[in-house]
Amino acid sequence: MKILLVYPVFPETYWSFRHALSFVGKKAAFPPLGLLTVSAMLPENWERRLVDMNVEPLSKSDIEWADMVFLSAMIVQQESLDEVVKLCKELGKPVAVGGPYVSTSADLVPEADFIFIGEAETTLPEFIADLSVGSPKRIYQATERPSILLTPLPDFHLIDLNRYTSMNVQFSRGCPFSCEFCDIIEIYGRVPRTKTNEQMLAEMEALRMAGWRGTVFIVDDNFIGNKREVRKFLPELIKWSERHNFPFSFLTEASVNLAEDNALLELMQYAHFHRVFLGIETPIAESLKEANKSQNTKRDLLESVKKIQSYGIEVMAGFIIGFDNDPEDIFERQINFIRESAIPLAMVGLLTALPDTQLWKRLEREGRLVHESSGNNTDCSLNFVPKMDRERLVEGYKAVLRNIYSPQEFYQRALDCLSRVRNNAVELQRVNFIRVTKSFFKIILRLGVRDRERFRFWKYLFRVTVNYPRSLGNGIALAAMGYHFRKVTEIYCAKNALEGI
C-alpha cells in the first residue's frame, strides 16, 4: 500500500510569518506534526511520502503514485483542502481526511471517502484492520480520548528539516480550563494527558540525530495543564540538554497562572525556554467572566507578564475583541495594555464562534450565528451578530491592528521587551553563523534600505546595538516579524475596505 500524506496550504495570516520567513530562507514555520505522527502509526510495510504544500507544490504525479491520499487540516486550510480532495477524486484516488477541521465539521467534506473524527490512536488501527479485510467504513469516530503513552515517534525523516524555522513535538493534549470560545477542550478534553519522559526524550534525540539545531516548539495548547507531570519532565529535559550541550531552545503555550509558579519558571529558564504564548484575551474583567476564563481574573495580568519576562522568557500573547461585555473604549484599552505589557508579538483577533464550542452553542440558541467561521480570526470577518455595532467593531479592530503593528509602536514594544527579557536568543538557538549573517544582510537591505520606514528601523537598530548588544540577534528577528505583521495588516485592511466590510 502506497500512502501519500498531504498537508494543505495555510493562507496569508499573522501566524504564517511568511514575510519574515523570506529573510531566513525558510518556507514554513513548523512541519505538520499530526501527519508525521499518523505516518508512524501505519503498517511498517506500507510505503509513504509526505507533501507539505506550504513548502512545496503538490503535483499530479505525487497523487498518481499513491494508492490512497491522507489529509489533515485546520479550519483555516479548508479552501486548499477542498482543492486537493477534488484533484484526488478527478485522478481516481481514494481520500482519507482527519484533523481538527473534520473533527468538528465532518459534514463539510462530502467528497472524502473516509473521515476520521477525533484522535487517530483510536480510529486509525480500526480503519487499517477493516481495510485489510476489504470492509472499511466511511466514518471513524473516536469513542474516547486515548492515552498517548503509546503514541509513536513521529516520522521526522519524511521532511526536509532545512525548510522550517522550528521543529515541533507534543507533550500533552487537553486543557483543564473551560473557556467558552475554545475548541481545544471540545476536541481533546479537559483532562490533560501526557507522554512519558522517555517518549519525549526519544523525540528530542531523533531530532538531534537528524541534525536539527535551533528552536523546538512544544505545541501543547497548555503546556502546564498538568503541572505535576511537567515538573517531572523538565529536570530530565535539562539533564538531557546538558549532556548534549543544549542543542535546542524551546517555545510553548501556557496559561497565565504560570506566573505564580517560581519553581516551574526556574526550570523552564534552565531548560532554555525562550518564548511562551499566553492567552491573555482582554484586560476587561467582565469580558473574561463572560468567556468563562476565570483563571485570568484572579491575578494582575500586567504583573504576570512582567514576572514571566523577568525569567528571560519572552511573552507572546493572544488578544480578542468582540465580547458582548466589551466597553466602547475597548480598542484604546487593548492598545494600552499591549503597549504596557511590552509584548511585541501580540496576536489580536476578532471573536469567532468555532463549531461545537460553548460559544457556538450559546450564539445558536440566541439566534446570532450567521455562518461557519473562516478559522482565521484576524481577517476582519465576523460569523455572528455582535452586541456592538458591527461596523464600529470591525473599524475599531482594524484601528488596533494599524496601531500596534505600526513601526513606531512595534519597535518601542520590542525595545521594552529586550529591556525586560535578558537572554541571548542567538546563543540559545545554536543557529548557523553563516546563515545568520545572510539573514542579517537581507533584513538590512529590506528594512534599512528599501522600506519606507527605514529611518525608524535604523533608529531602532542603533538603540538595540547600544543598549542590548547581547540581544542583537533577537532584536533583529523581532524587527523581521514586525515587518511581517505590518504587511499582513496592510493586506487585510485594504482587502476589507474594498469589500465594504
C-alpha positions in Angstrom: 0.0 0.0 0.0 1.3 3.4 -1.0 0.2 6.3 1.1 0.6 10.0 0.2 0.2 12.3 3.2 -0.7 15.9 2.2 -0.8 19.0 4.3 -2.9 21.8 2.7 -1.8 25.4 2.3 -2.2 27.9 5.1 -3.5 31.3 3.8 -1.7 34.5 4.5 -2.1 35.2 8.2 -0.3 36.7 11.1 0.6 33.1 12.2 2.2 32.2 8.9 5.2 34.5 9.4 5.6 34.3 5.6 7.2 37.8 5.1 9.6 37.1 7.9 10.5 33.6 6.7 11.8 35.0 3.5 14.6 36.7 5.4 15.9 33.4 6.7 15.4 31.3 3.5 12.7 29.1 5.0 9.3 28.1 3.6 7.3 27.5 6.7 7.5 27.9 10.5 6.7 24.3 11.5 6.2 20.9 9.9 2.9 19.0 10.0 3.4 17.1 13.2 0.0 15.4 13.1 0.7 13.8 9.7 4.2 12.8 10.8 2.7 11.0 13.8 -0.1 9.4 11.7 2.6 8.1 9.3 4.3 6.4 12.2 1.1 4.5 13.0 0.8 2.9 9.6 2.0 -0.7 9.0 5.7 -0.9 8.5 5.4 -2.5 5.1 3.3 0.4 3.7 5.2 3.0 1.6 4.7 6.6 2.5 5.5 10.0 1.2 4.6 13.5 2.6 3.9 16.7 0.7 3.6 19.8 2.8 2.1 22.3 0.4 3.4 25.1 2.5 7.0 24.3 1.4 6.5 22.6 -2.0 3.7 22.2 -4.6 1.6 19.1 -4.9 1.9 17.5 -8.3 -0.4 15.1 -10.2 2.5 12.6 -10.3 2.6 12.7 -6.4 -1.1 11.7 -6.4 -0.8 9.2 -9.2 2.0 7.4 -7.2 -0.3 6.7 -4.3 -2.9 4.1 -3.6 -4.6 6.4 -1.1 -4.2 10.0 0.0 -4.3 11.1 3.7 -5.0 14.7 4.5 -5.2 16.6 7.8 -6.3 20.2 8.2 -7.4 23.1 10.4 -10.5 25.2 9.6 -8.3 27.9 8.1 -7.0 25.4 5.5 -10.4 24.5 4.2 -10.1 26.0 0.8 -6.8 24.3 0.0 -8.2 21.0 1.5 -11.2 21.1 -0.8 -9.0 21.7 -3.9 -6.8 18.7 -3.0 -9.7 16.4 -2.4 -11.2 17.4 -5.7 -8.0 16.8 -7.6 -7.6 13.4 -6.0 -11.1 12.4 -6.9 -10.5 13.5 -10.5 -7.5 11.2 -10.6 -9.4 8.3 -9.1 -7.6 8.2 -5.8 -9.5 7.4 -2.5 -9.1 10.2 0.1 -9.0 9.9 3.9 -9.3 13.1 5.9 -8.7 13.8 9.6 -7.5 16.5 11.9 -9.2 19.4 13.8 -11.3 20.6 10.9 -13.2 17.4 10.2 -13.4 16.6 13.9 -15.9 19.4 14.3 -17.1 19.8 10.7 -17.1 16.4 9.1 -20.2 17.2 7.0 -18.3 19.9 5.1 -16.1 17.4 3.4 -18.7 15.4 1.4 -16.3 14.1 -1.3 -13.9 12.4 1.1 -14.0 8.6 1.0 -13.0 8.2 4.7 -13.4 10.6 7.6 -11.6 10.4 10.9 -13.3 12.2 13.8 -11.2 12.6 16.9 -7.7 11.3 17.7 -6.0 8.8 15.4 -4.7 6.5 18.1 -8.3 5.2 18.4 -9.6 5.4 14.9 -6.7 4.6 12.6 -6.0 1.0 13.9 -9.7 0.1 13.4 -9.6 1.5 9.8 -6.4 -0.4 9.0 -8.0 -3.6 10.3 -11.2 -3.1 8.3 -9.2 -2.2 5.2 -7.2 -5.4 5.4 -10.4 -7.5 5.2 -11.9 -5.2 2.5 -14.7 -3.7 4.5 -13.7 -0.1 5.6 -16.4 2.2 6.9 -16.7 5.8 5.7 -16.7 7.4 9.1 -14.5 6.5 12.0 -15.2 8.4 15.2 -13.2 8.1 18.4 -15.5 7.0 21.3 -13.0 8.0 23.9 -9.9 10.2 24.3 -7.0 7.8 24.2 -3.9 7.6 26.3 -0.9 9.0 24.4 1.6 6.7 26.2 1.7 4.5 23.1 1.8 7.4 20.5 4.7 6.6 18.3 7.8 8.6 17.5 6.8 10.9 14.6 8.4 10.1 11.2 10.6 13.1 11.1 12.6 11.5 8.2 9.7 12.4 5.8 10.5 16.1 5.8 13.4 18.3 4.9 14.3 19.9 8.2 16.0 22.8 6.4 12.8 24.2 5.1 11.4 25.0 8.5 12.4 27.6 11.1 11.4 25.3 14.0 10.7 21.7 14.8 7.7 20.7 16.9 6.8 18.0 19.4 3.8 17.3 21.7 4.0 16.6 25.4 0.3 16.7 26.3 -3.3 17.0 24.9 -6.2 18.7 26.7 -6.6 21.7 29.0 -8.1 21.9 32.5 -9.9 25.2 31.8 -13.3 25.8 30.1 -13.0 29.0 28.0 -16.3 29.4 26.1 -14.7 30.2 22.7 -12.1 27.4 22.8 -12.5 24.3 20.7 -9.4 22.5 22.1 -11.3 21.3 25.2 -14.1 20.1 22.9 -11.7 18.1 20.8 -9.1 16.9 23.3 -11.0 17.3 26.7 -10.3 18.9 30.0 -8.1 16.3 31.5 -4.6 16.8 30.1 -2.9 13.5 29.0 0.9 13.4 28.8 3.6 11.4 27.3 6.3 9.8 29.4 9.7 11.4 29.9 11.2 8.5 27.8 8.9 9.3 24.9 9.8 12.9 24.9 13.5 12.4 25.2 13.3 9.9 22.3 11.7 12.6 20.1 14.4 15.1 21.2 17.1 12.6 20.4 15.6 11.8 17.0 15.7 15.5 16.1 19.2 15.8 17.4 20.4 12.8 15.4 18.7 14.2 12.3 20.9 17.2 12.6 18.4 19.7 13.9 19.8 22.6 16.0 17.6 25.5 16.9 14.1 26.1 18.2 11.7 23.3 19.2 8.1 24.2 19.7 6.2 22.1 22.3 2.8 22.5 20.7 0.6 21.7 23.7 -2.3 24.2 23.9 -1.4 24.5 27.6 2.0 23.1 28.5 1.4 23.5 32.2 -2.1 21.9 32.1 -0.7 19.0 34.1 1.9 20.7 36.3 2.8 17.6 38.2 3.9 15.8 35.0 5.7 19.0 33.7 7.7 19.2 36.9 8.8 15.6 36.4 9.7 16.1 32.8 11.7 19.4 32.9 14.5 18.1 35.1 15.0 15.2 32.8 15.0 17.5 29.8 17.6 19.7 31.4 19.8 16.7 32.1 19.5 15.5 28.5 20.2 19.0 27.2 23.3 19.4 29.4 24.7 16.1 28.1 24.3 17.3 24.5 25.4 20.9 25.0 21.9 22.4 24.8 21.2 21.7 21.1 17.7 23.3 21.3 15.8 26.2 22.8 12.1 25.9 23.4 8.9 27.8 23.0 5.4 26.7 24.0 1.9 27.8 25.1 0.7 28.1 28.6 -2.0 29.7 30.8 -1.3 32.9 32.7 -1.1 31.1 36.1 2.4 30.1 35.0 3.5 33.4 36.6 2.5 32.1 40.1 5.0 29.2 40.0 8.5 30.4 40.6 9.9 26.8 40.7 8.4 26.0 37.3 9.6 29.3 35.8 13.2 28.5 37.0 13.0 25.0 35.4 11.8 26.5 32.2 14.6 29.1 32.3 17.3 26.4 32.9 15.8 24.3 30.1 16.3 27.2 27.7 12.6 28.1 27.1 13.0 31.5 25.4 9.4 32.2 24.5 5.9 31.4 25.7 2.5 32.2 24.3 -0.2 33.2 26.7 -4.0 33.5 26.2 -4.5 36.9 27.8 -7.5 37.8 25.6 -8.6 41.1 27.2 -7.9 43.4 30.1 -11.7 43.7 30.7 -12.7 41.6 33.7 -16.4 41.4 32.7 -15.4 40.0 29.2 -13.2 37.4 30.8 -16.0 36.3 33.1 -18.3 36.2 30.1 -15.8 33.9 28.3 -15.5 31.7 31.4 -11.8 32.5 31.5 -11.8 32.8 35.3 -8.1 31.9 35.6 -7.3 35.4 34.1 -9.5 37.3 36.6 -7.6 36.1 39.7 -4.3 38.0 39.0 -2.9 41.2 37.8 -2.3 40.4 34.1 0.4 43.1 33.6 2.4 41.9 36.6 2.0 38.3 35.5 3.6 39.1 32.1 6.4 41.1 33.7 7.1 38.2 36.1 7.5 35.7 33.3 9.7 38.1 31.3 11.9 38.5 34.4 13.0 34.9 33.9 14.4 35.6 30.5 11.3 34.2 28.7 9.7 36.5 26.1 5.9 36.6 26.2 3.8 36.3 23.0 0.1 36.7 23.7 -3.4 36.3 22.1 -6.0 39.1 22.5 -9.7 39.1 21.5 -12.0 41.9 20.6 -15.8 41.5 20.2 -17.1 40.1 23.5 -20.6 41.1 24.5 -19.2 42.9 27.6 -16.6 44.9 25.7 -17.0 48.6 26.6 -16.9 51.3 23.9 -13.3 52.1 24.7 -12.1 48.5 24.3 -9.9 49.4 21.4 -7.9 52.0 23.3 -7.7 49.7 26.3 -6.3 46.8 24.3 -3.7 49.1 22.7 -2.7 50.5 26.1 -2.4 47.0 27.7 -0.3 45.7 24.8 2.0 48.7 25.0 2.4 48.5 28.8 3.0 44.7 28.7 5.9 45.1 26.3 4.7 42.2 24.1 6.0 42.7 20.6 4.3 39.5 19.2 0.7 40.4 20.2 -1.8 38.5 18.2 -5.1 40.4 18.2 -8.2 38.8 16.7 -11.9 39.3 16.4 -14.0 36.9 18.5 -15.1 34.0 16.3 -17.5 31.2 17.1 -15.9 27.8 16.2 -18.1 24.7 15.7 -19.1 22.7 18.8 -17.7 25.3 21.2 -19.8 26.6 24.1 -19.8 30.0 22.4 -21.2 28.4 19.2 -24.0 26.7 21.1 -24.9 29.9 23.1 -25.0 32.1 20.0 -27.0 29.5 18.2 -29.6 29.4 21.0 -29.7 33.2 20.8 -30.2 33.2 17.1 -27.0 35.2 16.5 -24.9 32.8 14.4 -24.5 33.9 10.8 -22.3 31.3 9.1 -19.3 29.0 9.6 -16.1 30.5 10.9 -13.3 31.0 8.4 -10.9 29.8 11.0 -8.9 33.0 10.7 -9.8 35.4 13.5 -7.6 38.2 12.0 -9.2 38.6 8.6 -11.7 41.2 9.9 -14.7 38.8 9.3 -17.4 38.0 11.8 -19.6 34.9 11.8 -22.1 36.1 14.4 -24.1 39.2 15.3 -22.1 41.2 17.9 -23.6 43.4 20.6 -21.5 46.4 19.5 -22.4 47.9 16.2 -20.8 45.7 13.6 -19.2 48.5 11.5 -17.8 50.2 14.6 -16.4 46.8 15.9 -14.6 46.0 12.7 -13.3 49.5 12.1 -12.1 49.7 15.7 -10.4 46.4 15.3 -8.6 47.5 12.2 -7.5 50.6 14.0 -6.0 48.5 16.7 -4.1 46.4 14.1 -2.8 49.6 12.4 -1.6 51.0 15.7 0.1 48.0 17.4 1.9 46.9 14.2 3.0 50.4 13.1 6.8 50.6 13.2 6.7 53.3 15.9 4.6 51.2 18.3 6.1 47.9 17.4 9.8 49.0 17.7 9.1 50.6 21.1 7.5 47.4 22.4 10.4 45.4 21.1 12.9 47.7 22.9 10.8 47.5 26.1 10.7 43.7 25.8 14.5 43.5 25.4 15.0 45.6 28.5 12.9 43.1 30.5 14.0 39.8 28.8 17.7 39.3 29.2 18.8 36.3 27.2 20.9 35.8 24.1 18.4 34.2 21.7 21.0 33.5 19.0 23.2 31.6 21.5 20.1 29.7 22.8 19.1 28.6 19.4 22.5 27.4 18.3 22.0 28.8 14.8 24.4 28.6 11.9 26.7 31.7 11.8 26.8 31.9 8.0 23.0 31.6 7.8 22.5 34.3 10.4 24.9 36.6 8.6 23.0 36.1 5.3 19.7 36.7 7.0 21.1 39.8 8.7 22.0 41.4 5.4 18.7 40.5 3.8 16.9 42.3 6.7 19.2 45.3 6.5 18.5 45.5 2.7 14.7 45.2 3.1 14.1 47.2 6.2 17.1 49.6 6.2 17.3 50.5 2.5 14.1 49.6 0.6 11.4 50.1 3.2 9.6 53.4 3.5 10.0 53.1 7.3 13.8 52.7 7.1 14.6 55.6 9.3 12.6 54.2 12.2 14.4 50.8 11.6 17.9 52.4 11.8 16.9 54.3 15.0 15.6 51.1 16.5 18.7 49.1 15.4 21.0 51.8 16.9 19.2 51.6 20.3 19.3 47.8 20.3 23.0 47.8 19.5 23.9 50.4 22.1 21.6 49.2 25.0 21.1 45.5 24.4 24.1 44.2 22.4 23.8 40.7 23.7 20.2 40.6 22.4 21.1 42.0 18.9 20.1 38.7 17.2 16.7 38.6 18.9 16.2 42.3 18.3 16.7 41.9 14.5 14.5 38.8 14.5 11.7 40.8 16.2 12.1 43.5 13.5 11.6 40.9 10.8 8.5 39.6 12.4 7.2 43.2 12.9 7.6 43.7 9.2 5.5 40.6 8.5 2.8 41.8 10.8 2.7 45.2 9.1 2.5 43.6 5.6 -0.4 41.3 6.6 -2.2 44.3 8.3 -1.9 46.3 5.0 -3.3 43.3 3.1 -6.3 42.6 5.4 -7.3 46.3 5.9 -7.1 47.1 2.2 -9.0 43.9 1.2 -11.8 44.6 3.6 -12.0 48.2 2.7 -12.6 47.1 -0.9 -15.2 44.6 0.1 -17.0 47.2 2.2 -16.8 45.1 5.3 
